[in-house]
């Protein structure tokens, strides 16, 4: 998970605090401690997942690019980062990926993730179909890559927002302990990293054999 927080995510968290939808930044948390969850609706999730989509494509600096082109031998697929959107329902997140190629023209591929729900916690895990929903020519050739990209977008959204909430006692940004979906939106619970994650500062001691 990224150790840097996109400015769009930081502004979202600041606005949530200004609107009393999120408490003030927590004191630096000890390993394993969680803090108040952050809630966003479908519209907010769509706006921010587009930021995550650019970062998932390797674009970390401001850019006017709206799509990337994947190449595999003689095959090419354009993926529209600026048009990515999500639908959120109870225990489900659907990522819509705009794509285009010469054979199909413009199309949309849908990747459904079954995630946690309030009565069915799942941490930061999800399940999905091996082949997403979309034009057969596209999903047969690019299905695995599109599922991986969609999941990276979701992880970027969840981890980026958790990191924007605050830092732990060692100065590392927080990570998501869990997230779950309802028809009202997405809830993310930030947590301080355990010591085996990141730079722990632990010293090793040589032993004799």
Backbone torsions as a table, in degrees:
resi	resn	phi	psi	omega
1	UNK	NA	146.4	-174.3
2	UNK	-66.8	143.5	177.1
3	UNK	-96.6	-0.6	177.6
4	UNK	-111.4	147.3	-176.4
5	UNK	-107.2	121.4	176.3
6	UNK	-59.6	141.3	-178.5
7	UNK	-59.9	-30.4	178.6
8	UNK	-63.1	-36.5	179.2
9	UNK	-71.1	-40.7	178.4
10	UNK	-61.5	-41.8	178.8
11	UNK	-65.5	-36.5	178.0
12	UNK	-62.9	-44.5	179.9
13	UNK	-66.1	-40.7	177.4
14	UNK	-60.8	-41.9	178.9
15	UNK	-66.1	-37.5	177.9
16	UNK	-63.9	-38.6	178.0
17	UNK	-70.8	-39.5	178.8
18	UNK	-64.0	-31.1	179.5
19	UNK	-93.0	13.1	178.6
20	UNK	59.5	27.9	175.2
21	UNK	-95.4	-6.4	179.7
22	UNK	-150.2	134.0	179.1
23	UNK	-64.3	169.3	177.8
24	UNK	-58.8	160.6	-179.3
25	UNK	-53.1	132.5	-178.4
26	UNK	-71.6	155.7	169.6
27	UNK	-60.7	155.8	-176.8
28	UNK	-57.9	119.9	-171.7
29	UNK	-82.0	148.6	173.8
30	UNK	-78.1	161.0	-176.6
31	UNK	-52.6	130.2	177.0
32	UNK	87.2	-9.9	178.7
33	UNK	-76.5	145.2	177.1
34	UNK	-111.9	163.1	178.2
35	UNK	-129.8	-178.5	-175.5
36	UNK	-56.7	139.5	-179.8
37	UNK	-73.6	154.1	179.8
38	UNK	-108.8	132.7	-176.6
39	UNK	-117.1	136.0	174.9
40	UNK	-138.2	145.1	-179.9
41	UNK	-86.3	-179.3	-175.0
42	UNK	-62.4	-41.3	-179.3
43	UNK	-63.9	-44.4	179.1
44	UNK	-65.0	-40.7	179.4
45	UNK	-62.9	-38.9	179.2
46	UNK	-65.1	-44.1	179.7
47	UNK	-60.8	-41.8	-175.1
48	UNK	-83.0	-27.0	179.6
49	UNK	-70.2	-21.1	175.6
50	UNK	-69.0	-31.3	172.9
51	UNK	-66.6	-46.1	178.4
52	UNK	-62.7	-33.2	-179.1
53	UNK	-65.1	-39.0	177.9
54	UNK	-66.3	-42.1	179.8
55	UNK	-67.9	-35.3	177.2
56	UNK	-65.4	-25.6	177.5
57	UNK	-87.6	1.9	177.8
58	UNK	92.0	10.6	-178.9
59	UNK	-103.4	97.8	-175.1
60	UNK	-97.3	-14.6	-180.0
61	UNK	-104.8	159.6	179.2
62	UNK	-54.6	136.1	-178.3
63	UNK	-150.6	152.6	175.8
64	UNK	-94.3	0.2	179.1
65	UNK	-65.6	136.1	-178.7
66	UNK	-110.8	-8.7	178.4
67	UNK	-151.6	161.8	174.1
68	UNK	-123.1	155.4	-179.9
69	UNK	-115.1	121.7	175.9
70	UNK	-91.4	141.6	-178.8
71	UNK	-128.1	131.2	175.8
72	UNK	-139.3	97.5	-174.9
73	UNK	64.9	-121.0	178.6
74	UNK	-90.7	-1.5	-176.7
75	UNK	-96.1	142.5	176.5
76	UNK	-135.3	145.3	176.9
77	UNK	-140.3	125.9	175.6
78	UNK	-91.8	130.6	179.5
79	UNK	-116.3	122.4	-176.2
80	UNK	-86.2	102.0	-179.1
81	UNK	-66.8	-37.8	-175.0
82	UNK	-72.3	-14.9	-178.5
83	UNK	-105.6	5.5	178.1
84	UNK	-63.0	138.2	175.3
85	UNK	-145.3	166.5	-178.8
86	UNK	-129.5	150.3	165.7
87	UNK	-115.0	139.3	-178.0
88	UNK	-125.5	131.4	177.6
89	UNK	-140.3	-178.8	-177.5
90	UNK	-59.8	111.7	177.6
91	UNK	69.9	15.7	-176.7
92	UNK	-142.4	141.0	171.8
93	UNK	-129.3	125.8	176.1
94	UNK	-110.7	123.8	178.4
95	UNK	-101.1	125.8	179.5
96	UNK	-102.8	119.8	-177.4
97	UNK	-112.5	113.1	174.4
98	UNK	-71.1	132.2	179.7
99	UNK	-136.5	163.8	172.4
100	UNK	-157.1	148.4	173.9
101	UNK	-154.6	170.4	-176.5
102	UNK	-62.6	-33.7	-174.3
103	UNK	-75.6	-31.9	-173.6
104	UNK	-116.1	-15.9	-171.0
105	UNK	71.4	-156.1	179.5
106	UNK	-74.9	137.8	-179.3
107	UNK	-153.7	173.9	177.6
108	UNK	-128.7	131.9	174.6
109	UNK	-106.8	131.8	-178.9
110	UNK	-109.0	130.6	178.0
111	UNK	-118.6	116.3	-178.1
112	UNK	-97.2	126.6	175.1
113	UNK	-113.9	128.6	171.4
114	UNK	-91.7	118.2	-174.4
115	UNK	-122.3	-170.6	180.0
116	UNK	-68.7	159.9	175.0
117	UNK	-134.3	165.4	-177.7
118	UNK	-53.9	-36.0	-179.8
119	UNK	-97.8	5.9	-178.9
120	UNK	-145.7	73.4	-177.7
121	UNK	-63.6	144.5	-178.2
122	UNK	-138.3	14.7	-179.8
123	UNK	62.9	-128.4	178.5
124	UNK	-116.1	39.6	-179.7
125	UNK	-110.1	157.0	177.8
126	UNK	-152.7	159.4	172.9
127	UNK	-124.8	154.8	-179.1
128	UNK	-155.2	169.8	174.6
129	UNK	-78.2	150.2	179.4
130	UNK	-63.8	-37.6	-179.4
131	UNK	-111.1	123.7	179.4
132	UNK	-73.6	176.8	-178.7
133	UNK	-94.7	125.2	-179.1
134	UNK	170.4	-173.6	179.2
135	UNK	-57.1	129.6	-177.8
136	UNK	-52.9	-39.4	-179.3
137	UNK	-61.8	-32.2	-179.2
138	UNK	-81.2	-51.8	-173.5
139	UNK	-72.2	-26.9	176.8
140	UNK	-67.1	-37.5	-176.9
141	UNK	-89.2	-33.6	-170.5
142	UNK	-121.8	10.2	-174.0
143	UNK	-55.7	-49.3	-178.4
144	UNK	-60.9	-44.2	-178.6
145	UNK	-66.0	-38.4	-179.3
146	UNK	-68.9	-39.2	176.2
147	UNK	-63.6	-45.3	179.6
148	UNK	-62.2	-41.3	180.0
149	UNK	-66.1	-44.4	179.0
150	UNK	-61.1	-41.2	-180.0
151	UNK	-67.7	-37.4	177.2
152	UNK	-64.5	-34.9	175.5
153	UNK	-63.6	-44.9	179.2
154	UNK	-63.7	-46.3	179.2
155	UNK	-61.8	-39.7	178.5
156	UNK	-63.2	-39.3	176.8
157	UNK	-63.6	-50.1	-174.8
158	UNK	-68.2	-46.9	-177.9
159	UNK	-71.6	-35.3	179.0
160	UNK	-64.5	-42.3	179.2
161	UNK	-70.2	-39.2	176.5
162	UNK	-60.9	-41.7	179.5
163	UNK	-65.9	-30.3	-179.6
164	UNK	-73.1	-17.7	-177.3
165	UNK	-71.5	-34.3	-179.8
166	UNK	169.7	-167.1	-177.8
167	UNK	-128.6	161.8	178.4
168	UNK	-91.8	-174.2	-174.5
169	UNK	-67.8	-15.0	179.0
170	UNK	-102.6	5.5	177.8
171	UNK	87.5	5.5	177.1
172	UNK	-84.5	142.9	176.5
173	UNK	-64.1	152.2	-179.6
174	UNK	-68.7	159.8	178.5
175	UNK	-123.6	160.5	178.9
176	UNK	-74.8	127.5	172.7
177	UNK	-80.1	-36.5	177.3
178	UNK	-163.7	162.6	168.6
179	UNK	-145.6	151.1	176.5
180	UNK	-146.1	159.2	-174.3
181	UNK	-117.2	142.2	171.2
182	UNK	-135.2	173.5	179.0
183	UNK	-65.8	-13.6	179.2
184	UNK	-91.1	-12.9	179.1
185	UNK	145.1	-160.9	-174.1
186	UNK	-115.9	133.1	177.9
187	UNK	-116.3	130.9	-177.7
188	UNK	-120.5	130.0	-179.6
189	UNK	-109.6	108.5	-179.7
190	UNK	-77.7	151.5	-177.5
191	UNK	-144.7	150.7	172.5
192	UNK	-76.5	138.0	-177.6
193	UNK	-62.3	148.3	170.3
194	UNK	-74.9	161.4	-170.5
195	UNK	-68.4	-20.1	178.2
196	UNK	-80.2	-3.2	179.0
197	UNK	-109.4	129.1	-179.6
198	UNK	82.3	-162.0	-177.9
199	UNK	-86.7	106.7	-174.4
200	UNK	-84.3	-23.7	-176.4
201	UNK	79.8	4.7	179.7
202	UNK	-73.7	143.5	178.9
203	UNK	-103.3	141.9	177.0
204	UNK	-93.8	153.4	-178.9
205	UNK	-123.0	127.8	-179.6
206	UNK	-68.4	143.4	179.1
207	UNK	-122.6	149.8	178.2
208	UNK	-88.7	147.5	177.4
209	UNK	-110.5	NA	NA
